[in-house]
Amino acid sequence: MIWYKEKNEDDIIISTRIRLARNLLKYPFPNAMTEQQVKTALEEAESQILSTPLANNFKAYRIGDMNAVEKRMLYEKHLISPDMLNKTNGAVMISQDDSTSIMLMEEDHLRIQVILGGFKLDEAYKTADETDNILDECMQFAFDEELGYLTSCPSNTGTGLRASVMMHLPALTLTDNISKIITSASKLGITVRGLYGEGSKAYGSLYQISNQVTLGLSENEIIEKVKNIVNQIATHEKDVRQKLRENNKDVLEDKLFRAYGTLRYARKISSQEAKSLISDVILGENMGIIQTVEQNLIELMILTEPAFVESIYQKTLTPDERDIKRAELIRQVFDK
C-alpha cells in the first residue's frame, strides 16, 4: 500500500524511507556523462532489470515520455526526486503497490527507494536490500574495498544508504523548539529537512529526519542511529503537546478549531495553507480535542497537492482555479 494511505494511531511518525545509491562501473557518474552515454546506460539498465524476477512486479516509466502532471504526481507521492522532474533521459521503475521505486540516471545511475507508512525502517531496508541483491547479480556496481560504494555525491559514498523518517511535529514547530532539534540533530550526524527533502520547506509541520553520511558506518548502525534520534524527537513532541494542553489550552483549542472551520467552509485555499491547517486538525484529532472525519488527513494533504488536484478534475488549471478546486475537495471531505 502506498505510504500516505496507511492511517496510523500515532500521527507523529508518518512514513519510513530507505534509499540505496548505486552506480555502474563501466560509466562515468551521470553529471559527467554525454547524452549518448546516458541513453546507452539507461537502455542497458532497463534491459537488465527487466531480465530479473523484478520484471513481474515493476513497471517502467520514461520521464521524457510523461506529461507535467504525471511527473509531478510521482514527485508528490515521493516516488521520484525533484531532480527527476527535469530529466529528459531518466526513467523510474515502480512496484505494483507503489512502495518501491528504482530511479535511473538521477544523481546516480540507480537509486533504489522503499517507502512505507509508519515506523518500519527494518522492513523497508530488508526490501531495499533484497532488490539490491537481485540487481547486483546482473550489474557490476562501482565499489572500492576501502570506501565502499562510489557515488556522485561524496556524502553518499560508503553504504550508499539514506535512511529517513517523515515526522509530523506541530507542537515543536508551534513553540519554535524545532530549531533546537535541528541544531542538536546536526551535531549527531542527522539532518532535518522539509516535506520533499533537501531544499524544501516543512509545510504542514512535516519533516524528514535522515542520516547525513554513509561512510564509516554499517547499514545496521545507520538504521539504529536514525531510530534512536526519531524516538527521542517523538518523545519531545509528545512532551510539548502535554505542556501546551496544561498551560495554553484555550489558545491551543482556538487555533485548532479555527483551522477546522477554515477547512470546512473556505472557498479558496492554497496548497501551503491547506497543509498547515490540516496539520492543526490532525493535532487536534490526536489530542482528543476535535472529532474530525473518517478520511485519512495525511492522505488529504497529498490529494490536495497541485498535480493531484488537476488529475482529479482532469484538466489544466491556473493557480487561482486550483485553489478554488482544492477548497472544494476539502469541503467535500469535511461535510461528510
Buried (B, 14 or more C-beta within 10 A) or exposed (E): EBBBEBBBEEBBBBBBBBBBBBBBEEBBBBEEBEEEBBBBBBEBBBEBBEEBEBEEEBEBBBBEEBEEBEBBBBBBBBBBBEBBBEBEBBBBBBBEEBBBBBBBBBBBBBBBBBBBBBBBBEBBBEBBBBBBEBBEEEBEBBBEEEBBBBBBEEBBBBBBBBBBBBBBBBBBBBBEBBEEBBEBBEEEBBBBBBBBBEEEEBBBBBBBBBBEBBBEBEBEEBBBBBBEBBEBBBEBBEEBBEEBBEEBEEEBBEBBBEBBEBBBEBEBBBBEBBBBBBBBBBBBBBBEBBEBBEBBBBBBBBBBBBBBBBBBBEEEBEEEBBBBBBBBBBBEBBEE
